Amino acid sequence: MSIEAGNQAPDFQLPDADGNIHRLKDYAGKIVVLYFYPKDDTPGCTKEACTFRDLSADFEKLDVVVLGVSPDSAEDHEAFSKKFNLPFPLLSDPEKEVMTAYGAYGEKMMYGKIKIGVIRSTTVIGPDGKVLKHWKKVPKAETHPEKVLEFISGLA
Protein backbone atom coordinates (compact mmCIF):
# COMPACT_ATOMS: atom_id res chain seq x y z
CA MET A 1 0.00 0.00 0.00
CA SER A 2 1.36 3.38 -0.99
CA ILE A 3 1.19 6.23 1.49
CA GLU A 4 0.21 9.02 -0.86
CA ALA A 5 -2.37 11.79 -0.73
CA GLY A 6 -5.78 10.47 -1.71
CA ASN A 7 -5.08 6.85 -0.76
CA GLN A 8 -6.80 5.13 2.14
CA ALA A 9 -4.55 5.22 5.23
CA PRO A 10 -3.61 1.81 6.63
CA ASP A 11 -5.66 0.89 9.67
CA PHE A 12 -3.77 0.49 12.94
CA GLN A 13 -4.36 -0.87 16.41
CA LEU A 14 -1.71 0.15 18.95
CA PRO A 15 -1.59 0.59 22.74
CA ASP A 16 -0.71 3.80 24.52
CA ALA A 17 1.24 4.10 27.79
CA ASP A 18 -1.91 3.28 29.81
CA GLY A 19 -2.72 0.18 27.76
CA ASN A 20 -5.62 1.84 25.91
CA ILE A 21 -5.91 0.63 22.32
CA HIS A 22 -6.05 3.27 19.58
CA ARG A 23 -7.45 2.45 16.14
CA LEU A 24 -7.70 4.70 13.10
CA LYS A 25 -11.46 4.09 13.00
CA ASP A 26 -11.73 5.55 16.53
CA TYR A 27 -10.93 8.93 15.01
CA ALA A 28 -13.38 8.90 12.09
CA GLY A 29 -14.53 12.44 11.40
CA LYS A 30 -11.32 14.00 12.71
CA ILE A 31 -7.98 14.89 11.18
CA VAL A 32 -5.23 12.70 12.62
CA VAL A 33 -1.54 13.53 12.71
CA LEU A 34 0.37 10.27 12.99
CA TYR A 35 4.03 11.05 13.57
CA PHE A 36 6.68 8.35 13.72
CA TYR A 37 9.92 8.78 15.63
CA PRO A 38 12.85 6.52 16.54
CA LYS A 39 13.23 6.66 20.33
CA ASP A 40 11.84 8.33 23.44
CA ASP A 41 14.00 10.85 25.26
CA THR A 42 16.64 11.30 22.56
CA PRO A 43 17.57 14.81 21.37
CA GLY A 44 15.72 14.99 18.03
CA CYS A 45 12.70 13.03 19.24
CA THR A 46 12.41 15.19 22.35
CA LYS A 47 12.56 18.41 20.32
CA GLU A 48 9.87 17.14 17.95
CA ALA A 49 7.57 15.94 20.77
CA CYS A 50 7.99 19.19 22.70
CA THR A 51 7.17 21.29 19.64
CA PHE A 52 4.01 19.22 19.07
CA ARG A 53 3.28 19.81 22.79
CA ASP A 54 3.85 23.56 22.48
CA LEU A 55 1.47 23.71 19.50
CA SER A 56 -1.14 21.37 21.03
CA ALA A 57 -3.66 24.17 21.72
CA ASP A 58 -3.46 25.19 18.04
CA PHE A 59 -4.07 21.60 16.93
CA GLU A 60 -6.96 21.28 19.39
CA LYS A 61 -8.61 24.45 18.02
CA LEU A 62 -8.62 22.75 14.62
CA ASP A 63 -10.04 19.53 16.18
CA VAL A 64 -6.89 17.62 15.20
CA VAL A 65 -5.71 14.49 17.00
CA VAL A 66 -1.92 14.10 17.39
CA LEU A 67 -0.50 10.61 17.95
CA GLY A 68 3.19 9.77 18.30
CA VAL A 69 4.40 6.27 17.37
CA SER A 70 7.70 4.57 18.17
CA PRO A 71 8.88 1.06 18.98
CA ASP A 72 9.39 1.99 22.65
CA SER A 73 7.54 0.21 25.44
CA ALA A 74 4.54 1.59 27.32
CA GLU A 75 6.80 2.18 30.34
CA ASP A 76 9.25 4.23 28.26
CA HIS A 77 6.36 6.21 26.76
CA GLU A 78 4.90 6.89 30.20
CA ALA A 79 8.23 8.21 31.55
CA PHE A 80 8.90 10.31 28.43
CA SER A 81 5.38 11.72 28.41
CA LYS A 82 5.51 12.65 32.11
CA LYS A 83 9.03 14.11 31.91
CA PHE A 84 8.03 16.51 29.13
CA ASN A 85 4.31 16.91 29.98
CA LEU A 86 3.13 15.63 26.59
CA PRO A 87 -0.64 16.13 26.16
CA PHE A 88 -1.12 13.52 23.41
CA PRO A 89 -0.87 9.71 23.34
CA LEU A 90 2.35 7.93 22.44
CA LEU A 91 1.66 4.56 20.85
CA SER A 92 3.90 1.48 21.07
CA ASP A 93 4.74 -0.45 17.91
CA PRO A 94 7.48 -2.86 19.09
CA GLU A 95 6.96 -5.21 16.13
CA LYS A 96 7.16 -2.20 13.78
CA GLU A 97 4.17 -3.47 11.79
CA VAL A 98 2.33 -0.14 11.66
CA MET A 99 5.60 1.70 11.01
CA THR A 100 6.30 -0.62 8.09
CA ALA A 101 2.77 -0.13 6.72
CA TYR A 102 3.29 3.65 6.81
CA GLY A 103 6.80 3.55 5.31
CA ALA A 104 8.32 4.61 8.63
CA TYR A 105 10.57 1.58 9.02
CA GLY A 106 13.17 0.36 6.57
CA GLU A 107 16.37 1.46 4.88
CA LYS A 108 17.69 4.87 5.78
CA MET A 109 20.96 6.69 5.49
CA MET A 110 22.75 7.32 8.78
CA TYR A 111 26.21 8.82 8.98
CA GLY A 112 26.84 7.92 5.35
CA LYS A 113 25.82 4.27 5.75
CA ILE A 114 22.61 2.47 4.89
CA LYS A 115 20.91 1.18 8.03
CA ILE A 116 17.57 -0.46 8.78
CA GLY A 117 15.55 1.46 11.33
CA VAL A 118 12.76 3.88 12.13
CA ILE A 119 12.38 6.66 9.58
CA ARG A 120 11.17 9.90 11.14
CA SER A 121 8.03 10.65 9.12
CA THR A 122 4.52 12.00 9.47
CA THR A 123 1.17 11.24 7.88
CA VAL A 124 -1.85 13.53 8.07
CA ILE A 125 -5.07 11.56 7.72
CA GLY A 126 -8.36 13.21 6.84
CA PRO A 127 -11.74 12.72 8.53
CA ASP A 128 -12.60 10.11 5.87
CA GLY A 129 -9.50 8.01 6.62
CA LYS A 130 -7.64 9.08 3.49
CA VAL A 131 -4.10 10.40 3.46
CA LEU A 132 -4.00 14.17 3.09
CA LYS A 133 -0.23 14.58 3.30
CA HIS A 134 2.76 12.32 3.88
CA TRP A 135 6.23 13.46 4.82
CA LYS A 136 8.36 10.41 3.95
CA LYS A 137 11.34 11.84 5.80
CA VAL A 138 11.27 14.71 8.26
CA PRO A 139 14.34 16.91 7.68
CA LYS A 140 14.22 19.01 10.89
CA ALA A 141 12.51 17.40 13.87
CA GLU A 142 12.25 20.59 15.94
CA THR A 143 10.48 22.67 13.26
CA HIS A 144 8.47 19.91 11.58
CA PRO A 145 5.35 20.23 13.81
CA GLU A 146 5.05 23.86 12.67
CA LYS A 147 5.00 22.67 9.03
CA VAL A 148 2.28 20.14 9.91
CA LEU A 149 0.17 22.82 11.60
CA GLU A 150 0.72 25.17 8.65
CA PHE A 151 -0.45 22.46 6.24
CA ILE A 152 -3.58 21.67 8.27
CA SER A 153 -4.40 25.37 8.77
CA GLY A 154 -4.27 25.77 4.98
CA LEU A 155 -6.99 23.14 4.54
CA ALA A 156 -9.72 25.34 6.01
C-alpha positions, 0 to 999 in steps of 0.5 A, spaced: 500 500 500 502 506 498 502 512 502 500 518 498 495 523 498 488 520 496 489 513 498 486 510 504 490 510 510 492 503 513 488 501 519 492 500 525 491 498 532 496 500 537 496 501 545 498 507 549 502 508 555 496 506 559 494 500 555 488 503 551 488 501 544 487 506 539 485 504 532 484 509 526 477 508 525 476 511 533 478 517 530 473 517 524 470 524 522 477 527 525 484 529 522 489 525 525 496 527 525 500 520 525 508 522 527 513 516 527 519 517 531 525 513 533 526 513 540 523 516 546 528 521 550 533 522 545 535 529 542 531 529 536 525 526 538 524 530 544 525 536 540 519 534 535 515 531 541 515 538 545 514 542 539 508 538 538 506 539 545 507 547 544 502 547 539 497 542 542 492 548 543 493 550 536 491 543 533 486 542 538 482 548 536 482 545 529 479 539 532 486 535 530 488 528 534 496 528 534 498 521 535 506 519 536 508 512 534 515 509 536 517 502 537 518 503 545 515 500 550 509 503 554 513 504 560 518 508 556 512 512 553 509 513 560 516 516 563 517 520 556 510 523 556 511 525 564 518 528 563 516 533 558 508 533 559 506 531 553 498 532 552 497 527 546 498 519 546 504 515 544 503 509 541 507 502 542 509 499 535 514 494 538 513 489 532 514 495 527 508 493 523 504 499 523 511 503 522 512 498 516 505 499 513 506 507 513 513 507 510 516 509 517 521 503 518 526 500 513 532 502 509 535 509 511 541 513 510 545 514 517 552 517 517 553 515 510 551 508 511 545 504 509 541 502 516 535 499 517 531 502 522 525 507 524 524 513 519 522 519 522 516 521 518 509 524 518 502 522 515 496 527 516 489 523 515 483 526 513 476 525 517 474 520 511 481 516 513 484 518 506 491 520 506 492 528 506 499 529 506 505 524 507 512 526 509 516 520 507 522 523 511 522 529 516 528 533 515 528 538 521 525 534 527 524 541 531 520 545 526 516 539 523 510 540 527 510 547 525 510 545 518 504 540 519 500 545 523 501 550 517 499 544 512 492 543 516 491 550 517 491 551 509 486 546 509 480 550 512 
